[in-house]
């Protein structure tokens, strides 16, 4: 995903897709707690916040202002992604 942003594939419009983000230190703390707690069982998911694909691209662009990275200027609507997604490597199931 990050590589497609760096390659300019998200320009001029990024898909309206969100992803869960978490700091790796929070994941490490959760692993330590799960390992040490005697009642810990099953599966635990650690997420700090959700962020849109276009916002990730803008954060990367702001972090490297001197780069030639083309951050998306718009968000592509779902209907367009559903129609054009397979040509760009996005399955219709993923878009839906």
N, C-alpha and C positions, 0 to 999 in steps of 0.2 A: 504494500500500500504506500509506504513512504517512498519507495523507489519510483512508483508511478508519478508521485508528486514531483520528485526531483527530475524525472525525465520530461516533465511538462505535459504528461498525458491528462492531467486534471484541468488543463487550460483550454478554453475560457470558462467552462462550466464544470463544476464537480457534482457528482451524484448526491442526492439528498439521502445520505446514509449516515447513521451514527454508530459509534463504537464505544465500548466501555473502556475507560482508562484508569490506571492505578499506578501509584509509585511503587517501584520494586522493593523499597524498604518496608512498605506496608505489607506486601506479600510475604517478605521474609519474617516479619513479626507474626503474621497469621500462621505461618508454618511452624514457628517455634511454639506458639500457644497451642496449636492443635497437637503437636508432638508431646508437649508436657502435660496437657490436661487429660486426666484419666477417663473422663466421659466423652471425649471427642470421638465421633464416629461419622462415617459418611463423607460427604463432599461439601466443601466450603468454597464460596466464590467471593472474591474480594474486588470491589469496584468502587472507585472514588467518585467518578462522574461520567456522564456520557458527553461525547463531543462529536460534532459533525465533521465529515471528511473535509469540507471547505475550510472549516475553522482550523483543522490540523495544518492544512496548507498555508494558511495565513500566519499561523504561529511560526512555522518554519521560515517563511519569508521575512517576518519581523526579526527573527533571530540571526538572519544572515542578510542584512540590508544591501550589501555590496554585491550579492550574487546576481546572476542573470535568471534566477528562478521566476517563472511566470505563475503567480498564484491565481487561482480561479477568481473571476470577477462576478460569477453568478452561480446559482444552484440549478441544476437541470431538473425539470419536473419528472415525476414518476412515469407518466405516460410515455415520455420521450425515452427514458431509460429502458422501459419495457420493450419499446420498439427497436431501439438501437443497441441495447445492452449486449445481446449475443455477439454482435460484430466486434464489440470492444472487450469481449471476454467475460462479461457478466451474465450469469444464467438468469433466466426469467424467474426462477424460484428465489434466487437471492434478491432480486429487485422487488418481488412481491412480498 
